[in-house]
Amino acid sequence: MKLQREYDALLGDKENGLIAKFPDRFPADHFTYENWVWAFTMLFSRAIRLRSLQQGEALALVPYADLINHSPFSQAYIDARQSGDWLFKTGEEEVVLFADRGYRRMEQIYISYGQKSNAELLLLYGFAVEKNPFNSVDVTVSINALTSSFIEEFNDDSLEVDPLAEEKVEFLKRVGRDNTVDFPCYADRYPVEMLEYLRLMQMTEEDTRGKPLSEFDYSRTISAANEAAVLTSVIQAVSRQLSKYPQTEDDDAAMIRDKPLFRLLSYNQRMAVRHRRNEKRLLKRTIAALERQMQQQGLDTEGLTRAEGSTLGQVLAGDERKYGMKQRTALEDRLEKLGLPVDLK
């Protein structure tokens, strides 16, 4: 555990820890690991980032300010400023709550703790928000490049060596990516970086036709067959994530409906049950949205085309209307690579 390692390195080491070196200043009965965990809990759940301090940005514990509740929709914020009026400053600093609108007397004011998912809110502050626009679930996407060494180690005769495997591994190293990557999936979207990563990993010789992988633009659809493989792999990854929960969404819903039983759980336990139910809902919506996208774009059929060496990308059905994209010509592609304006009108 990271906290245990940090405690041992700073305080607990029998030879080099502060407790051993300075027992008078760091008495062992006060500087215990339990108190270390408590201190970190207070810091992460109560600290406020003050960005405008004269000596630079810092974290601070601000009494009373840490009692203000969170709303993901609030634009109010807390920061430091020099005290005094607009003309004469005292040289001292104060902490101020900057409101995002006018408030009525006795109306509760909220601030935002940041664009955090419910998992982060639950871990750091002990609560979750029912309608959180920033709620997400981390999905692990792992596609091993089928190199000859990997297949020998895996000892599976059904796997075939990917002719592009070594090149994919080198490409990932150059851009600082691993074979296994965690991406956040939101209720209405998933990150572009995930699609770019999967488009690379799903490239075949029918797509490249001898061209290096670095010549392709992975921010665009490579080919219909490549995009179908990409979206299918996302569906598989999300389905695998969903299968890891020991209870189903219906089990959680039944537990919440059983009010006498639900009230027997602690506050944190009730929040955890609601949170995991909402995570499952989000993952199911993601799967449904991906399947609908594949159907609308005609990617759920067989015999889909590959790029055949073209680096122009492919605009699928609905992309032009939805994203304002159009199919590039060879001239436009060449101009873009040369850094010249594409629209010659």
N, C-alpha and C positions, 0 to 999 in steps of 0.2 A: 504494500500500500504506500502511495506517494507520501502521505502525511507522516507515516511511521518512519520512512526513510529520511525525510527532512528533519524530523525530531531527533533521530539518532545522529545525523550529521552535525546538527547545530548544538544540541544539548546533551543527548543521552550517551554519546560515545564515551567509553570508560577511560580513554586516554586523552582524546582531543576535544571532547565536549565541554561546553561552558560550565556544566555542573561539576565536572572533575577538576577543571582548571581554576574556577572561582567559586568554591562552595559557599563562601560568605555572601556573595552577591546573588548567586543562583542556588538557593537551598533546594535539595532534592525533593523534600516533601511538598514544596510549592510548585516547582516546575516539573510536574508529572506529565505523562503523555495524555491523561484524561483532561488536564487543564489546557494543554496544547490544542487538543481537538475543540474544546469549548471556545478558546480564543479565536480559532479559525472560523468556527461557526458564527460567532458574533461579527467578525470582520466581513465575511461573505454575505451575511443576511442583513447587516446594518450599515455598512460603509457606503458613503456617497462620494462620487467623483466630482471634485471641484476643479474645473478646467481653467478658471481665470485668476488663480492666485498669482501674486506678484512674483513668487519664486518658482512658478511653474505648476503644472497639473499635479494633483495629489489626491489620494484617498483620505477621507476623514470620517470620524464618528461624530455626528452632529445630533445632540440631544433634541428630542421632539420632532425634528425633521424626519427622522427615521420611522415615525409613526404614521406618516401620510401614506394612504393606500395607493395601490397601483391600478392604472387603467391603460390598456394598450392603445386607446384612442386619444389620450391626453397629450397635449403639446406643452403643458406647464413643466417647468424644470427648476432645479435648485443649483445655484452657483455662488461663487464668491465675488465680492466687489469691494472697492475702497469705500470706507464710510465717510460721511460728510454730505454736503449738498453738491449741486452740479458745478459750482465754481470753486469752493474751498474744500479740500480733502484733509482729513485728519492724519493720514498716514497709516491708520489702522485698517483692518479688513473685517468684513462681516459676511455672513451667509444669508442669502436672500432667496425667497421663493418667487419666481417670475411666473405670473398667471398667464394663461393662454386666452382668457376672455374675462368679461365681467361676471362676478359671482354675487348672488343674492345673500343677504344676511343669513347665517346658519346653514348655508348650502355647503355640502362637503366638496372639497377640492381634491383632485387626484393628480398624481404625477405618473410618468411612465418609467418603469425600471429598466426599460430597453426593449428592443424587439426580440423578446425571448419566447421560446416554445413553452408549452405547459410542463414538459419534463424539466426544463431549466428552472421554471418558477417553483415547481414542487420541490426540487432538490435544494434550491438556494433559500426559498422563503416559506416553504411549507403550504403553498396553496396553488390552485390552478384556476384558469379563467374559462368559463363555459364557451363563450364566443371569442376566441382568440385568433385574430387574422394572421398571427405569426406562428401559430401552432404547426409543428412539423414532427415527423418521425424519421430518424436516421435509418437509412436502408443501406446495407452492405452489398456492394456490387463487386464480385470477384470473378475475373475471367483469366485463367492461367493460359499464357501463350504455350501452344502445344509444340514445344521443342522436343527434339529426340531425347535429351537428357531427362525432361519432365516425364515423358511417356515411359521411359525405362524405369524411373523411380516409382511411378504410379503402378506399373506392372499391369496395364490394361491393354490387351490385344485389340480391343474394339476401337481404340483411339488411333487416329492417323496424324502424322506429323504435319503441322501447318507450315507450308513453305515460307510464309511471311513471319513466322514466330520470332526468329532472332531479330529481324528488323523492327518488329513491334516492341520487343524488350528494350532495344537501344533507343527507340523513339521515346518511350516512357521515361527512360533514364534522363534523356536530354531535357525533357519538360518537367522533371521532378515529380513524376507520378509513380505509384506502385501498382502491382497487379490487383491489389485489394484496396478499394476506396469506399469511404462512407459519404453518402450524400443525403441532405435533408429533402424529404418529400412533403410538400404542402398540400392543403386541401384542393387547391385549384391549379397547381403548377409543380414542376420539378426543375431542378437547375439545368441550365444549358451545358455546364461543365460535365454533367453526367452523360448527356447525349454525345458530346464530343469524344469523351473517353470510350464509350461503347461503339461509336462509329469506327474508331480506329481499330478496336479489338475485333470487330466483325468484318474487317476488310478481307477480301479473298483475291486470288490471282486474276479472277474474272473481272474484278474491279480495277486493279492496278494495270494489268497487261504490261508488266515490266517497268512501269514508272515507280520512282521511289515514293514511299508513303508521305514524305514531307511535302510533296507537290499538291496534295489534296487539302481542301478547305473543310475541316470537320465541324465548322459552325453551320454548314449547310448540309442538306440531305445528299449523301453520296450517290445512292441509287435506291430504287424501290426495294430490291431484295435486301440490301444492307440495312435500310431503315426498318423493314419488317423484322429482321433479326435483332436489331437494337431494341425495339419496343417489346418484342417477345421476351428478351432477356430481362428487361425491367419488370415485366409482369411476373416472371419467374422469381426474381429477387424479392419483390414485394410479397408474393404468395409465400415464399419461404420465411420471410420475416413474420408474416401473420401466423404461420403454423407454429412458431416458437412459443406463443402464449399458451399456458396450461389450461386456461379457461376460454370459452367462446364468448362472443359479444352477447349472445342470448343468456349465458350463465350470469354475466355481469348485470344485465338488465333485470333478470329475475331477482338477483340479490338486492338491487336498489329498490325494486318494487316491494320487497318484503321489509316494510318499514320497521317492525319490531326487531327483526334480526339485524337490519342495517344499523339501527341505533346502538346496538351492542358493540359495534366496532368503534375504535378510537377515531378522532377527527382525521388524523393522518391516514389511517386505513381507508376511511370513506373517500377521502380525496384521491387516494391511489386507485381505488376501484373505478371511480368516475373517469380518472385520467386514462387508465388502460382501455376502458370501453371506448372513449373518444379516439384513442390511437387506432383501435381496430376499425372504427368507422372511417377514419381518414384513409387507412390503407385500402379498405374495400372500395372507397370512392375513387382512389387512384387507379386500381385495377379496372374498374368499370369505365373510367375516362379513357384509359389506354386502349381497352378493347373497342370502345366506340370510335376512337381515333383511327385505329387500324381498319375498321369497317368502312368508315367514311372516306378514307384515302385509298381504299382498294388494296390494302396490304394483307388481307386475310385470305388471299387466294394463292394458288401455286403458279409456277412459271414466271415469277417476277424478274424484271430485267436487272442486269448488273451494269456498272459504269463503263466497262469495256475500255478502260484507259482514259476516259474523259474526266477532266478535272473541273468541268463546268458546274457540277452538281445537278440535281434534278428537283424541279418544283412539282410537288405532288398535288393531287386534287384538293382544292380548298385553300392552299397555302397563299396563293396570290390575293384572294379576297380577305383572308384572316390576318396575314402578316404583312401584306403589301409587297410580297416577293414576286419576282418574275424570272423566267428562265433566262440565264445569261447566254450571250453568244460568245464565240471564240474571241472576237475582237474586244468585247467588253472585259473578258477575263484577262486578256493580254494587257490592256490599258490599266486595269486595276493592279496587276502585278508590277507594272512599271511605275506605279504611283501617280498616274495621270487621271484626269477627270473622265468618268465613264459616260456621263450624260452629255452628249455632244449637241443637244438641241440648242 
